[in-house]
């Protein structure tokens, strides 16, 4: 099915380009034909000018009145082609079908003459071997409009292809989002069954002579599994967002990760001494921080330092997670948030994609690579709008 869809898409694109090519080619042919007709029309007009001179010189009367009227009709019929005629004997200029504002100074007139000369070769009007006038003329308004038609057509087709591309892209992203959401919900469902069993076994252990510290640690991990299950179940649905202290939420997430990370990882956190309130879903935000920290640990290969800094501007709260890992190539700054992209030998490439979805779609914030140097480390930044 997908193969056929791809074939049809390419067939449609190829046919569209062929149609564009044919329309463009025929437009060029039509344009050149119009220019040839314009040239022929002006040559007829120039010949009529010569004929009217001959009639005046020979001073013919009644028997040539019909010819005289015909010539005058030819001269008067051209009401569209802009033209400038120059008489070398009188050193005067005359013009037709040109606005006064376009030729009211010698500079404008000379500029038009140069333009007309580039469009068409000037025509000399002669009598008895003497050049009486030189005719400069340009494209009529119709030709000028047609001249831009191919460019407009190409622009329309490009916009059409862009619309098709965006449609396919958004459709693909929507399909991927449904897939990720379905996987997340199924994962939450699968975890729920053994989790319920663990809760029951914990209650049984409490009745046995078991070290209470062990049971306490087991319960903490069970609570953690419940949190993870709730996180997965929220993917694909609208989570509850409420006013939360960002400093406390971040500190709690980091404290949990510190207790369950290797002693080779050195954590440091710098926060303001007062609350910073934002609209937040605490569980999903904690998941985002966890993803950033675990990516940092992987980038450092299990040994190094992680620094978490919370800053604020007038409108935004900024959470920065820095590591001393291998760094990210600049060309991959945006790519790392794409579902399936990963630099690990094992991994689904979903962590940062989900983090971006959580921060930008659910919290209307922004997550990005603030800076990174290969071999030195990376700083990721989350920005969230503050509330009072």
Secondary structure, DSSP 8 states (H G I E B T S, - for coil): -HHHHHHHHHHHHHHHHHHHHHHHHHHHHHHHHHHHHHHHHHHHHHHHHHHHHHHHHHT--GGGHHHHHHHHHHHHH--SS-EEEEETTTTEEEEES--GGGTSSHHHHHHHHHHHHHHS--EEEEETTEEEEEEEE---HHHHHHHTHHHHHHHHHHHHHHHHHHHHHHHHHHHHHHHHHHHHHHHHHHHHHHHHHHHHHHHHHHHSS--HHHHHHHHHHHHHHHHHHHHHHHTTS----EEEEHHHHHHHHHHHHHHTS-TTEEEEEE--SS--EEEE-HHHHHHHHHHHHHHHHHHTTT-EEEEEEEEE-SSEEEEEEEE-SS---GGGTTGGGSTT--SSSS--S-HHHHHHIIIIIIS--EEEEEEEETTTEEEEEEEEEB--
